[in-house]
Every structure is written in structure tokens, then in C-alpha cells.
Amino acid sequence: MFGLFKKHPNFNSPEDKLKHEMHTKIANRAILIYRESPLKGTMLEGRALVDGINQAKEFYSNRSISISEDYRVSRENTIKIIDECARSVYNELIES
């Protein structure tokens, strides 16, 4: 019932929607990988988060064909968006 009143973001293009959703997916997957890492809680835990971001990027890059078809964005643009989102997640989680 309350889902009816949630605000859903409006996207101007399929690329914008892909950027928004891919950023969220990469961040969530990276944090999940980090939480399951044996490096968590050690001096190398920052490395675990970087590895999580890289693994998430690789995971979605390997699925770029199906992602591009789902969002109706060219494969080249999909790969660029995945790279940009991975860099953005890195900047948010590591640099800040």
C-alpha cells in the first residue's frame, strides 16, 4: 500500500536509468563482497573493498550484452557506463 506513494526517479533517457541503477548495483555488490572478505577487519580491509568494486565491475562487464539489450543502450555505451559507475563508487567509498 505504501509503495504507491513512493517517489520514483524520472529519467530522461535509458542511459540515465542505466547509470543510476548500475551505480547502485555496483556499490551493493562491492559492499557484499567486502563483508564476506577474510580481509575485513585487518590492515588490508581497504584492499578488500577495492577488490569488491573490481569484481562487481567485471561481473557486470561480462553481462554487458544482456544489460545493453535490457536497457536498449548500445554495448559500447553500456561498458562505458559500467566503467564510470565503478569509478564513481570507488570515489565515494574509498576517496571520501
Residue frames relative to the residue before (quaternion, step in Angstrom):
aa qw qx qy qz dx dy dz
M 1.0000 0.0000 0.0000 0.0000 0.00 0.00 0.00
F 0.7207 0.4397 -0.2669 0.4648 3.58 0.83 -0.93
G 0.5314 0.6305 -0.4012 0.3990 3.57 1.23 -0.32
L 0.5706 0.6065 -0.3748 0.4075 3.57 1.20 -0.45
F 0.7411 0.4246 -0.2175 0.4723 3.55 1.10 -0.68
K 0.4549 0.6781 -0.4589 0.3502 3.58 1.26 0.03
K 0.3861 -0.6911 0.5546 0.2564 3.52 -1.09 0.70
H 0.1761 -0.7654 0.6126 0.0885 3.53 -0.86 0.98
P 0.4885 -0.6736 0.4548 0.3174 3.58 -0.86 0.87
N 0.3134 -0.7175 0.5892 0.1994 3.53 -1.12 0.71
F 0.1696 -0.7919 0.5828 0.0671 3.54 -0.87 0.98
N 0.4396 -0.7140 0.4893 0.2397 3.54 -1.00 0.87
S 0.8044 0.0628 -0.0080 0.5907 3.57 1.14 -0.53
P 0.6406 -0.5071 0.3917 0.4232 3.58 -1.24 0.25
E 0.5989 0.5685 -0.3562 0.4374 3.59 1.13 -0.63
D 0.6448 0.5179 -0.3178 0.4637 3.58 0.99 -0.83
K 0.6480 0.5094 -0.3128 0.4720 3.56 0.97 -0.84
L 0.6505 0.5113 -0.3112 0.4675 3.58 0.96 -0.88
K 0.6405 0.5262 -0.3286 0.4526 3.61 0.93 -0.86
H 0.6712 0.5046 -0.2983 0.4538 3.56 0.85 -0.97
E 0.7284 0.4394 -0.2492 0.4629 3.56 0.75 -1.04
M 0.6499 0.5161 -0.3252 0.4534 3.60 1.00 -0.76
H 0.6108 0.5431 -0.3493 0.4581 3.58 1.02 -0.74
T 0.6691 0.4958 -0.2896 0.4717 3.57 0.92 -0.93
K 0.6790 0.4991 -0.2950 0.4504 3.59 0.89 -0.92
I 0.6595 0.4962 -0.3180 0.4667 3.60 0.92 -0.85
A 0.6542 0.5091 -0.3191 0.4594 3.59 0.91 -0.86
N 0.6754 0.4956 -0.2985 0.4573 3.60 0.86 -0.91
R 0.6690 0.4918 -0.2986 0.4706 3.58 0.94 -0.88
A 0.6416 0.5247 -0.3246 0.4558 3.60 0.97 -0.83
I 0.6673 0.4890 -0.3011 0.4743 3.59 0.96 -0.84
L 0.6193 0.5314 -0.3406 0.4670 3.59 1.04 -0.72
I 0.6582 0.4933 -0.3046 0.4803 3.60 0.91 -0.90
Y 0.6329 0.5331 -0.3232 0.4590 3.58 1.00 -0.82
R 0.6751 0.5098 -0.3008 0.4403 3.59 0.86 -0.92
E 0.7136 0.4321 -0.2461 0.4935 3.58 1.11 -0.67
S 0.5137 0.6762 -0.3999 0.3448 3.59 1.27 -0.14
P 0.4600 -0.6683 0.5047 0.2949 3.58 -1.04 0.73
L 0.5977 0.5788 -0.3567 0.4249 3.61 1.24 -0.28
K 0.4875 0.6670 -0.4347 0.3584 3.58 1.24 -0.30
G 0.7968 0.2673 -0.2186 0.4958 3.54 -0.89 0.96
T 0.6367 0.4763 -0.3357 0.5051 3.57 1.28 0.09
M 0.7021 -0.4366 0.3380 0.4497 3.55 -1.29 -0.07
L 0.7007 0.4641 -0.2558 0.4777 3.59 1.21 -0.42
E 0.3342 0.7807 -0.4868 0.2043 3.60 1.17 0.28
G 0.5737 0.5676 -0.3831 0.4492 3.62 1.14 -0.47
R 0.6250 0.5334 -0.3190 0.4725 3.54 1.10 -0.77
A 0.6206 0.5459 -0.3397 0.4488 3.58 1.05 -0.73
L 0.6611 0.4944 -0.3085 0.4725 3.58 1.00 -0.77
V 0.6277 0.5155 -0.3308 0.4804 3.59 1.02 -0.77
D 0.6424 0.5101 -0.3195 0.4743 3.59 0.97 -0.82
G 0.6336 0.5351 -0.3265 0.4535 3.58 1.02 -0.76
I 0.6457 0.5031 -0.3138 0.4812 3.58 0.99 -0.82
N 0.6711 0.4990 -0.2992 0.4595 3.59 0.92 -0.90
Q 0.6552 0.5000 -0.3135 0.4716 3.59 0.98 -0.79
A 0.6370 0.5146 -0.3259 0.4724 3.59 1.01 -0.77
K 0.6384 0.5205 -0.3212 0.4673 3.58 0.97 -0.86
E 0.6678 0.4937 -0.2983 0.4704 3.58 0.90 -0.90
F 0.6189 0.5603 -0.3324 0.4388 3.58 1.00 -0.86
Y 0.7378 0.4037 -0.2325 0.4885 3.58 0.81 -1.00
S 0.5981 0.5468 -0.3693 0.4549 3.62 1.09 -0.54
N 0.6474 0.5154 -0.3152 0.4646 3.58 1.03 -0.75
R 0.7261 0.3810 -0.2227 0.5273 3.58 1.20 -0.45
S 0.2863 0.8154 -0.4692 0.1820 3.57 1.26 0.35
I 0.6070 0.5543 -0.3714 0.4317 3.61 1.05 -0.61
S 0.7117 0.4343 -0.2746 0.4790 3.60 0.77 -0.96
I 0.6170 0.5335 -0.3490 0.4614 3.60 1.06 -0.68
S 0.6635 0.5037 -0.3123 0.4566 3.59 0.91 -0.89
E 0.6478 0.5009 -0.3204 0.4763 3.59 1.05 -0.68
D 0.6498 0.5301 -0.3174 0.4428 3.59 0.97 -0.82
Y 0.7738 0.3431 -0.1714 0.5041 3.58 0.95 -0.89
R 0.3551 -0.7575 0.4666 0.2871 3.57 1.35 -0.11
V 0.4487 0.6108 -0.4843 0.4371 3.50 0.90 1.13
S 0.5583 -0.6106 0.4247 0.3676 3.59 -1.00 0.71
R 0.6180 -0.5686 0.3909 0.3769 3.56 -1.16 0.59
E 0.6258 0.5449 -0.3395 0.4431 3.58 1.01 -0.80
N 0.6759 0.4769 -0.2878 0.4826 3.58 0.92 -0.90
T 0.6123 0.5510 -0.3456 0.4495 3.57 1.05 -0.72
I 0.6668 0.4912 -0.2999 0.4735 3.58 0.92 -0.90
K 0.6344 0.5201 -0.3283 0.4682 3.60 1.01 -0.79
I 0.6602 0.5083 -0.3034 0.4622 3.57 0.94 -0.89
I 0.6312 0.5226 -0.3318 0.4673 3.59 0.98 -0.80
D 0.6529 0.5083 -0.3080 0.4696 3.60 0.96 -0.87
E 0.6606 0.5071 -0.3042 0.4625 3.59 0.92 -0.92
C 0.6724 0.4974 -0.2996 0.4591 3.56 0.92 -0.88
A 0.6288 0.5219 -0.3381 0.4668 3.59 1.02 -0.74
R 0.6463 0.5038 -0.3163 0.4779 3.60 1.00 -0.81
S 0.6470 0.5257 -0.3098 0.4573 3.55 1.00 -0.84
V 0.6475 0.4996 -0.3105 0.4845 3.58 0.97 -0.86
Y 0.6209 0.5367 -0.3351 0.4627 3.59 1.00 -0.81
N 0.6746 0.4971 -0.2963 0.4582 3.57 0.87 -0.95
E 0.6647 0.5083 -0.3006 0.4577 3.58 1.01 -0.79
L 0.7827 0.3804 -0.1851 0.4564 3.55 0.78 -1.06
I 0.7604 0.3730 -0.2001 0.4926 3.59 0.99 -0.76
E 0.7377 0.4480 -0.2412 0.4436 3.56 0.74 -1.04
S 0.7071 0.4718 -0.2799 0.4462 3.60 1.03 -0.67
